[in-house]
Amino acid sequence: MSSGVGVSPECLTTYQELKLGKKTKWIVYAMNKAFTEVVVEKTGETDLEDLIAQLPGSEPRWAVLDFGYESGEGKRNKICFISWSPDDSKIKQKMVYASSKDALRKSLVGVHAEIQATSYEELDPEVVHERVAKRI
């Protein structure tokens, strides 16, 4: 089901910067106040823990993370798409974000893994590493 929302050009520009390995390591996306367009809410140059701290405890968001980890082949980086929908979110918000996810997700070419999380524990670095490494 699609909600008919658009994706702002800034969403794609910021994502390309992340992919090119510039300073940006993560992006948090949100709906604008009118719920008509996906916009960039925040970006960061640090790690997963910092990203987690930016996710609201009672509102859905989407995020993209350039996740770095060690493997048997050395240091690797993979791009993860995160659907954040905490249990405490309002039902209407959850529905709008769920129905709008595809509009954003399909525009982000090159995502390696997709993670759906309803609690901060589901974004623990070890859990994310396990999900990313499974996709290799």
N, C-alpha and C positions, 0 to 999 in steps of 0.2 A: 504494500500500500504506500502510495506516495502522497505527501502533503502539499506538493506544488510549490515548495519554498525554493528560493534561489540561493546560489552560493556567491558571496562577494568575490570580486577579482583579487582582493587582498588575501583571501584564504589560499588561493593558488600560488600567488607570488611568494608568500611567506613559506609555503610548503616547498617550493622549488629551492629557496634559500637553505632550508633544512637539508634537502636532498643533496645539495652541492657541497655540504660539509662546512658551511659558513659557521658563524657563531651560534646560531639558533640550534638548540638540542631538543626542544619540545614546544608544542603549540597547543593552547586550549581554545577550542571553538565553542561558540554559544549562538543561540538564536537572538536576533535583535528584539527590541521591546515589542514591536508589532508582530513578531513571529512570522515574518515574511522572508527573512534572509539569514543565512548562516554567516557569522562574522568572526574575526579573530578577536578573542577576548584578552589573551595574554600570551607572551612568549618567554622563553627562558634559555639561559646559556649553561645551565648546570645539569644535575642528574635527576633520576626518577624520584628521589625523596622530595626534591624541591617541587617537582610537578605535582606530586600527591598533595603537598601542602596547599596548592592553589585550587584544588578541586573542592567545591562547596559540599558540605555534609548533607544538604537536603535538596539539591537541585541537580538535574542531569546536565551533562556536558559531553563533548567529544574531545579527544586529545590525540595528538600524534607525537611519538617519542622516537628519537634516534637512540636506540638502546645498544650500549656497548657491553661486550662480555668477552671472557676468555674461552677459547675452545682448544681442542687438540691441535688445531691448525694456527693458533695464535689469536691475536685480538681481532674481534669481528664486530661489526655494527649492523643492526637490522632495524628497519622502520616498522613500528607497531602502531596500529590504529586502536584507540581505546574508546569504548562506549561506556560512559560513566552514568549509571542510573541508580543512585542510592535508594534503599528501601524507604527512607523517609520522604522521598520526593512526592509531590502532589500527583495524583493520577493523570490529570490533564497534561501536566508537563511531561510525564513519562510517555504518554501517547504521542504528543507532538514530536518529541525527540526521536522516538522509535520510528515514526512514519517519515521523518525527514532525514534519517541517517543515510539512506542510499544516495540522496542528492549529493551529499558531501563525499561519501566514501568512493563513489564511482569517479569523482573528479581527481582523486588522489592516486595517481598511477605510481606503482612501485612499492606499495605497502607489502611487507613480508608476512606479518601476523596480525590477527584481529583478536582483541581481548574484550570481553564484556564483563564489567565489574559492578557489583552492587555494594561492596564494602571495601574499605581501605586494605584489609587483609588480602583481598584478591589481587592487589597491586604490589604486594611484597616483592622486592627485587628477585628473590629466589623463585617465586611463582612465575614472574614475568620471564625470567631466564629459561625456566622449564618449558613454558609455552612457545618461546621463540626458538629454542634449540630443537624442539620436536618438529618444527616445520622445515628443517634443513633437508 
